[in-house]
């Protein structure tokens, strides 16, 4: 499709090797990450976008215009996989950082801090379609009850956006208790809407016992949860929480949100584990 519709140079037959640490089917946007990387690679090979990496540079990123083209093609990949995606996952995979999604409109947020989190996979499988249908049914059944809950979730999102945008200019630790409260309120609202699961309740209880605050991410009903880690969170508390979560049969990673989007790496910038995985293939 790249050659036929864009009329750039011919693409030779290629073998594409994919290596990822993202678990599939856990609501973490692994399909979008794959689609974004694939689109960026193929568009570069066929000359639709530049190869921005200069000699001696470990990494490089494309121009805004080129990123927009990567995002459009990645969205087509998401349509193949999901049928009717929102476009959020491929957009955040392309641009990185944080995005606001409202009524189908996606807006990148400027100057958002990178936040450290624990990402926990409960390993409980769930169907996004079934969960969405259940929430819709509840809204139709109890509109006077559920619509205020939706309004409150919208208000939480707006408050969270305000806090995140204020943090880079004034990196005060006082913002973190506010984010923690928003996590807690949001998690309770999502339970009210029917997106919760006993495994996620257990995740929240375990992390709360270590003074940490968690909420579900993705569709809910199992899947993954995120736990906010303050800059002053004790490494011992994090390690203890991880051990307790793993004892529940969960899988746990320390990571961050708000990182850059799709990036071109030189082979010299890749760590040994990644290089090994790619050369083994």
Beta strands, then each sheet from edge to edge (+ up, - down):
strand 1: 59-60
strand 2: 99-102
strand 3: 105-108
strand 4: 115-121
strand 5: 213-217
strand 6: 224-229
strand 7: 251-257
strand 8: 264-265
sheet 1: 1+ 8-
sheet 2: 2+ 3-
sheet 3: 5+ 6- 4+ 7-
end
